[in-house]
C-alpha cells in the first residue's frame, strides 16, 4: 500500500504539473505579439505570416485525439517528459529558420508534440491524486498554462525589442528544456497506471461520440471559441503596429496582460452556471463578447484595451463552461470525448488564423471584427438550440489553455 504524499512531496508534484502547462503554452502562442515584426522580416503580408499560427494549431488538432490513447499504452510520465524535451528542439529550429516556409514547418512540428504534454498531464492528475488533491492540482496546472500563454507573448515581444526575435525563441527553447529537467526529477512515476486494452477499442469509442448531438454541438462551440480568440488577438496586432498607434513588439506583448484578467474570471464559471443555468449564462457571455469585439473598432487605445478585456474574460468563461459540458454529456469514454473537443478547439484556431487573413486582406480590422461577430452569433444559436436544458449544473477545470 502506497503511503500518502508528504508535505514536501506534494508541493513538488504541484510545481511539476504547473510547469507542464507553463512550458507548453509559452511556445504555442508566443509569435502573436511579434507577427508584424516577422511580417517585415520575411517580406510577407498579414495573411501569409499568420500561417505560423495556423500551422501550430492545426498540428495540435491532428494529434490531440490520439495522445491519451498512446499514453494509456506507454505510460504517463514517460510521454510527458519525452514530449517536453522534444518540444525544445523545434523551438530552437524556429529561431534558426532561414525562410518563412521553414518557420511554418517548425511551428507545425512544435504543435505535434504539445498535446502529449498538456493532455497527458490532465490524465496523470486524474489518475494519481485523490479527488480533493486533484482539484488543487488541476487549478495549479490551469494557472501554469494561463501564465505560460501570457508569458510567451509578453517575453517574445520584450526580448524581440531588446535582442531580436531569434534570441527570443532561443530563450523560450531554453526555458522549455529547463522545465523538462525539473519535471523529470519532480514528477513521480505513475503508480495507478493501468495499461489500455489498445488503440482499436479507443478508436471505436471515439466514433460513438459522433452519435451524440449534444457533444457535436459542444465541439462546434469549442471550434468557435478559439476561432474568435485567434482571429482577434492575431490581427489586432497588425492594427496596433500601424499608425496612429505604432506599437512596438514589446508593447504589443504587454497588451496581452488582458488575458490574465480572463484567467482570474474563469474560476467563477461554476458558480455562474449554478446561479443562471448553463444556456442562459452562455448566451449572456457571448453577448458581452460581441460587445467587446465591437469596442475594438473605436479609435482611443484605452477603449480598444477595454474591449480586449471583455473578449478575454468572455472567451475563457465560454471555454470553462463548454469543457464542463463535454464531461457531463459524454456517457462513456470521457477522455476520448475531451480529446475530440480539443481537436475541434484547435481546428477552430487554425481556421480563425486562415480566414482572418482573408478578412484582413479584404477589409482589414473592420472585416475581421465582422467575421468574429458572425462566428459568435453562430455559437449563440448552437448553444440555444443545440444544448439541452436541465443537465447537472457543474463545470470542471479546463484541460486547454484557450488562446
Secondary structure, 3 states (H helix, E strand, C coil): CCCCCCHHHHHHHHHHHHHHHHHHHHHHCHHHHHHHHHHHHHCCCHHHHCHHHHHHHHHHHHHHHHHHHHHHHHCHHHHHHHHHHHHHHHHHHHHHCCCHHHHHHHHHHHHHCCHHHHHHHHHHHHHHCCHHHHHHHHHHHHHHHHHHHHHHHHHHHHHHHHCCHHHHHHHHHHHHHHHHHHHHHHCCCCCCCCCCCCHHHHHHHHHHHHHCHHHHHHHHHHHHHHHHHHHHHHHHHHHHHCCCCCCCHHHHHHHCCHHHHHHHHHCCHHHHHHHHCHHHHHHHHHHHHHHHHHHCCCCCHHHHHHHHHHHHHHHHHHHHHHHHHHHHHCCCCHHHHHHHHHHHHHHHHHHHHHHHHHHHHHHHHHHHHHHHHHHHHHHHHHHHHHCCCCCCCCCCCCCCCCC
